[in-house]
Amino acid sequence: MKKIFIIAEIGCNHNGDKILATEMIKQAYECGVDAVKFQTFKADKLITKYAPKADYQILTTGDADSQLEMTKKLELPWKTFLELKNYAESLGLIVFSTPFDLEAIELLASIAQSIWKIPSGEITNLPYLEKIGSLKCSNKHIILSTGMATIQEIHKCINILEKSGTSRNLITILHCNTEYPTPDKDVNISAILDLHKNFPDMNIGFSDHSIGSVAAIGAAALGITMIEKHFTLNKDFKGPDHKASATPKELRELVTNIRRIEEIWGYDKKIVTKSEQKNKIIARKSIVACCQIKKGETFTKENITCKRPGNGISPMHWYEILGKTSEKDFEEDELITFTGFIQNE
C-alpha cells in the first residue's frame, strides 16, 4: 500500500483570525498530517448578493445574514496567508490553498503553487477548469473533489483538464459528499470502488465531511492515496464548517489509525509470517497415544488421538498411521513415531 497523503483542511475555519490560524497549523502538525490547506477567495467574486445559504449554513450560522455576508467574514487577507504559509513550511508541512475564483488562481500561481484543489462546486465551471488545466508549474498536481457529481460529469471535467494541458496521471479524484456534516447513510465510501472501476488508471482519494474518523479509516482500506479532513480547534466556534470538522483529538486518531492501516495492509499474498511461524508447534496437533500401547499392537481409533503440540506426525497422515504396527511401547500422551514414516512436515 502506498503511504496515504493526509490533508488537514483548515479552509475558512480560521474565521479570518491569524492567531487562530497559526494555532491550527501548529496543532495539525502535532497530529501528524502531511499538509494543511486553506481557501483563497474574495466573497464578492464568488457569490452574488442573491445566493441563498445552504441548509447546514443556516443551521450553524443562522439566517440573519446572506451567504455573501457570511462568507465575507471568512476571507483571509493575502498577506496573512503568505505569513501562515511560511510558518507551516517551517514546520515541514506542505501548504496549498483552494482558489474559488479566477483572480485567486492567478494569485496562487504567482507564488508557484504546485498542488491545485478543485472544489466540488467548481466541477462544472468551464472557464475555471480551463484556467487550472492550462497552468504551467513544476510538480503540478490537481486534486478533484467530486461532491454532487455524477460519473459522467467527472469524465467531462477530466477531459477539459486534459485538453487544457494537464495529464490525467497528475490528477487525484476525491470521493466526497457536500453535506456538512454528512449523515452516515450518505457517506457511501463504497463509491470509492466505483471510482476505481471507472478511472482505473487514476489515483482515488476521500474528502471526508462525516463526524469522527471512522469513515476515513474505512476508506483507507479501499486503495486510496489521499484523505482530506476539515479541521477545527472547537466545534462550537462560529462559522459554517466547524460542526463537521475534526478536533485535534479526532484528527490525531485519524492519522494514527490510517498509518496503522497502512501497516496492517501488508502483503498481496497469503503467507506464513515470521511472527507466527513459531506458533505452529504450539497451536497445531500431532498423533499421540490416548492410552498405553505395547510394541506389536496395531494403531486403531481406540488407542491413538490428536493433541497438541504439533512437533510430531501431523493428523493429516491419520489414515496412513491407522492399521500400522507399533514398533515400541508408548505411554499415554506420548507422540507416535514410526521409523518408516516422515515424522515432521
Residue pairs with C-beta under 8 A, 6 or more apart in sequence:
1 223
1 261
1 262
1 265
2 225
3 262
4 220
4 224
4 225
4 226
4 227
4 258
4 262
5 34
5 35
5 205
5 225
5 226
5 227
6 32
6 33
6 34
6 35
6 226
6 227
6 229
6 254
6 255
6 258
7 33
7 34
7 35
7 36
7 37
7 226
7 227
7 228
7 229
8 24
8 28
8 31
8 33
8 35
8 36
8 37
8 229
8 231
8 251
9 36
9 37
9 207
9 228
9 229
9 230
9 231
9 245
10 21
10 24
10 25
10 28
10 36
10 37
10 38
10 231
11 37
11 38
11 39
11 98
11 230
11 241
12 39
12 71
12 74
12 76
12 239
12 240
12 241
13 24
13 230
13 231
13 232
13 237
13 239
13 241
13 242
13 245
14 20
14 21
14 24
14 38
14 76
15 73
15 74
15 237
15 238
15 239
16 73
16 74
16 75
16 76
18 80
18 83
18 84
20 233
21 38
21 76
21 80
21 84
22 84
22 87
23 233
24 36
24 231
24 232
24 233
25 36
25 84
25 87
25 88
25 91
25 93
26 91
27 233
27 248
28 36
28 93
28 231
28 248
28 251
29 36
29 88
29 91
29 92
29 93
30 248
30 252
31 248
31 251
31 252
31 254
31 255
32 252
32 255
32 256
32 259
33 93
33 251
33 255
34 93
34 94
35 93
35 94
35 95
35 96
35 115
36 88
36 93
36 94
36 95
36 231
37 95
37 96
37 97
37 98
37 117
37 228
38 76
38 81
38 84
38 95
38 96
38 97
38 98
39 74
39 76
39 97
39 98
39 100
40 76
40 78
40 81
40 97
40 98
40 99
40 100
40 104
40 107
40 108
41 71
41 75
41 99
41 100
41 101
41 104
42 75
42 101
42 103
42 104
43 68
43 71
43 72
43 74
43 75
44 68
44 72
45 100
45 101
45 102
45 103
45 104
46 71
46 100
46 101
47 67
47 68
47 71
48 68
49 66
49 68
51 66
51 67
51 68
52 66
52 67
53 61
53 63
53 66
53 67
53 70
54 67
54 180
54 240
56 179
56 180
56 181
56 240
56 243
56 244
57 67
57 70
57 240
59 243
60 180
60 239
60 240
60 241
60 242
60 243
61 70
61 238
61 239
61 240
70 240
74 239
76 84
78 107
81 97
82 111
84 95
85 95
85 111
88 95
89 95
94 115
96 108
96 113
96 114
96 115
96 116
96 117
97 104
97 108
97 113
97 117
98 117
98 118
98 119
99 105
99 107
99 108
99 116
99 132
100 119
100 122
101 128
102 127
102 128
102 131
105 128
105 131
105 132
105 135
108 116
109 135
109 137
112 137
112 138
113 137
114 137
114 138
114 139
114 140
114 141
115 141
115 142
115 143
116 132
116 135
116 140
116 141
116 142
116 143
117 142
117 143
117 145
118 128
118 129
118 132
118 142
118 143
118 144
118 145
118 157
119 145
120 145
120 146
120 147
120 148
120 149
120 176
120 178
120 207
121 148
121 178
122 128
122 129
123 129
123 144
123 145
123 146
123 148
123 149
123 153
123 154
123 157
124 149
124 153
124 157
126 160
129 157
129 160
129 161
129 164
130 160
130 164
131 164
132 142
132 161
132 164
132 166
133 142
133 160
133 161
133 162
133 163
133 164
133 165
133 166
134 164
134 165
134 166
135 165
135 166
136 165
140 166
140 170
141 170
141 171
141 172
142 161
142 166
142 170
142 171
142 172
143 171
143 172
143 174
143 205
143 226
143 228
144 154
144 157
144 158
144 161
144 171
144 172
144 173
144 174
145 174
145 176
145 207
145 228
146 153
146 154
146 173
146 174
146 175
146 176
146 195
147 176
147 177
147 178
147 207
148 178
149 157
151 194
151 198
154 173
154 195
154 198
154 199
155 198
158 168
158 171
158 173
158 199
161 168
161 171
162 168
168 201
168 202
169 201
169 202
171 202
171 203
172 202
172 203
172 204
172 205
172 225
172 226
173 195
173 199
173 202
173 203
173 204
173 205
174 204
174 205
174 206
174 207
174 226
174 228
175 188
175 189
175 191
175 192
175 195
175 204
175 205
175 206
175 207
175 219
176 206
176 207
176 209
177 186
177 187
177 188
177 209
177 210
178 209
179 186
179 209
180 209
180 230
180 240
180 241
180 243
180 244
181 209
181 210
181 211
181 243
181 244
182 208
182 209
182 210
182 215
182 244
183 210
184 210
184 215
187 208
187 210
187 215
189 206
189 215
189 218
189 219
189 222
192 204
192 206
192 219
192 222
192 223
192 224
193 222
195 204
196 204
196 222
196 223
203 224
203 225
203 226
204 223
204 224
204 225
205 224
205 225
205 226
205 227
205 228
206 215
206 216
206 219
206 224
206 226
206 227
206 228
207 227
207 228
208 215
208 216
208 219
208 227
208 228
208 229
209 230
209 244
210 244
211 244
212 246
212 250
213 229
213 246
213 250
213 251
213 253
213 254
213 257
216 227
216 229
216 254
216 258
217 254
217 257
217 258
217 261
219 227
220 227
220 257
220 258
220 261
220 262
221 261
221 265
227 254
227 258
229 245
229 246
229 251
229 254
230 241
230 244
230 245
230 246
231 245
231 246
231 248
231 251
232 241
232 242
232 245
232 246
232 247
233 247
233 248
234 242
234 247
235 242
235 243
235 245
235 247
236 242
246 254
272 280
280 310
281 309
281 310
281 311
282 308
282 309
282 310
283 308
283 310
284 308
284 309
284 310
284 314
285 306
285 307
285 308
285 309
285 310
285 314
285 315
286 306
286 307
286 308
286 309
286 310
286 311
286 312
286 313
286 314
286 315
286 335
286 336
287 304
287 305
287 306
287 312
287 313
287 314
287 315
287 317
287 318
287 321
287 335
287 336
288 304
288 305
288 306
288 307
288 312
288 333
288 334
288 335
288 336
289 303
289 304
289 330
289 331
289 332
289 333
289 334
289 336
290 302
290 303
290 304
290 305
290 332
290 333
291 302
291 303
291 332
292 329
292 330
292 331
292 332
293 299
293 303
293 304
293 326
293 329
293 330
294 326
294 329
295 326
295 327
295 328
295 329
296 325
296 326
297 303
297 325
297 326
298 323
298 324
298 325
298 326
299 321
299 322
299 323
299 324
299 325
299 326
299 336
300 322
300 323
301 322
304 321
304 322
304 336
306 315
306 318
307 333
311 335
311 344
312 335
312 336
312 337
312 343
312 344
313 321
313 335
313 336
313 337
313 338
313 341
313 342
313 343
313 344
314 345
316 345
317 341
320 341
321 336
321 338
321 341
324 338
324 341
327 337
327 338
327 339
328 337
330 336
337 343
